Amino acid sequence: MGVEAGPDVPVRIWSRAARLYDLQLPLERRALDAAVELAGAGPDDRLIDVATGTGGLLRRLAAAPTRPDRAIGVDASESML
């Protein structure tokens, strides 16, 4: 019926969306700020952002007054990184 299935389908979808993804980040600003606050990351912390997308959360963490020692983002879609 033309419906795609399998584990690679989401990766293909996100890879196609990657070039436009950051256009919607302003809509997530409050959620990203809340996530940074909830993480409560300090200089002794190390964080991993799984399914980081284009790194919106990591950029918010980098701009925070108190930042983690290290933060790493991973994503199945190479185009997102």
N, C-alpha and C positions, 0 to 999 in steps of 0.2 A: 504493500500500500504506500510505499515511499516514506515510511516512518523509519528514521534512523534509530539504531539501538546499539548498545555496547558501551564499554567503559571509556572509549575515546570521544564519544559524542560531546560530553560537556567541555572537554578540552578544546575541541574544534569550535564550539560555540563561543567560548570565552576568548579564544585566539582571534576570532573575527571581530569581536566586540572591543578588543584591546585598544585600538587607536582612538576610539571615541569614549572610552570608559571614564576618563578624568573629567569629562564634561558634566557628569552627574555628581561628582564629589561635593560640590557645594550643598547638595541636598542631604548629604550624610554628615555635614559638619558637626551638628549637635551630637549625633551618635558617636562619632570619632572622638570628640572631646570627652564624652562620658566614658568611653572605653579607656582613654588615657588616664582619667581620674580613677576609675575602678582598678586599673592595673596597679596604680600606686607605685610605679617603678622608681627605684632609687639608684644611686651610683654603684651599689653593690650587686644589682640585679642583672640578669641576662634573660632576654626574651626571645621567643620565636613566634613569628606571625605566619601561621599556616594558611594557605590560600590568600596570600597577601595582595593579590591583584597587582595594581600599579604602585603599591606601597603607601597608600593614603594614610593608614594608621602609623606606619613607621615615620612618615614625614611629620605627623602631629607629635609623635614622641620626641623627635629630634628638636622640635621647636619648644617643647615643654621646659619650664624653668628647672625642673629636676629630671634628669635623663638617666636611663639605665646605662650600665657599663657597656653593654653590647646588645644590639637588637638585630635579628636576622629575619628576612622574609623569604619564604619559599612559595612557589606556585607551580602547578602542573602545566600551565600555559606559558611557554617561553615568551610569547608575544606580550604578555602582561608585565613581564619584568623589565 
